[in-house]
Amino acid sequence: MMTTESTIISINDIRDKYFDGIELNDEESTALTNYDRFRLGRLNEVVSHPVYKEEFIKIRALANMVDFKQFLDIEQIHTISL
């Protein structure tokens, strides 16, 4: 039986690459910018501390567990779920 491993490249992988001084390609750069806009926008909308913490954890999980290509279309980011 043959199995295939699917490896995702997350936003955090892209961020690590950036901080390591490795040049990002256009898709990576766009995804990182879109994620940061999404993150800041979502967190700025929150009005209470408990909800803020919950949103922060969800957004952080997205950065770790979702393929960066999901962040290429800023209009579609709100449809991403874990």
C-alpha positions in Angstrom: 0.0 0.0 0.0 1.4 3.4 -1.0 0.9 6.4 1.3 1.5 10.0 0.4 2.5 12.6 3.0 1.2 16.0 2.4 3.4 18.7 3.8 1.9 22.2 4.3 3.9 25.3 4.5 2.4 27.5 7.1 2.4 31.3 7.6 4.8 30.7 10.5 7.1 28.7 8.2 7.1 31.7 5.9 7.7 34.1 8.8 10.7 32.0 9.9 12.1 32.1 6.4 11.7 35.9 6.3 13.4 36.3 9.7 16.2 34.0 8.5 16.9 36.5 5.8 15.7 34.3 3.0 13.9 36.2 0.2 10.2 35.5 -0.1 8.6 34.9 -3.4 5.5 36.9 -4.5 3.0 34.3 -3.2 4.7 34.0 0.2 5.0 37.8 0.6 1.3 38.3 -0.3 0.1 35.5 2.0 2.1 36.9 4.9 0.8 40.5 4.3 -2.8 39.2 4.0 -2.5 37.1 7.2 -1.1 40.1 9.2 -4.0 42.3 7.9 -6.5 39.7 8.8 -5.0 39.1 12.3 -4.8 42.8 13.2 -8.3 43.5 11.8 -9.8 40.6 13.8 -8.1 41.4 17.0 -8.9 45.1 16.8 -12.6 44.2 16.5 -12.7 42.3 19.8 -14.1 44.2 22.8 -13.5 41.9 25.7 -10.4 40.2 27.1 -11.8 36.7 27.2 -12.9 36.9 23.6 -9.6 38.5 22.6 -7.7 35.5 24.1 -9.9 33.1 22.3 -9.5 34.9 18.9 -5.8 35.2 19.5 -5.5 31.4 20.0 -7.6 30.6 16.9 -5.6 33.0 14.7 -2.3 31.7 16.0 -3.5 28.2 15.2 -4.3 29.3 11.7 -0.7 30.5 11.3 0.6 27.1 12.4 -1.8 24.7 10.8 -3.1 26.1 7.6 -1.2 26.1 4.3 0.0 29.7 3.5 -1.7 29.5 0.1 -5.1 29.8 1.9 -4.1 33.4 2.6 -3.4 34.4 -0.9 -6.9 35.8 -1.5 -7.7 38.3 1.2 -11.5 38.0 0.5 -11.4 34.3 1.2 -9.5 34.4 4.5 -12.7 34.7 6.5 -13.8 31.3 5.2 -10.8 29.4 6.5 -11.5 27.1 9.4 -9.5 24.6 11.4 
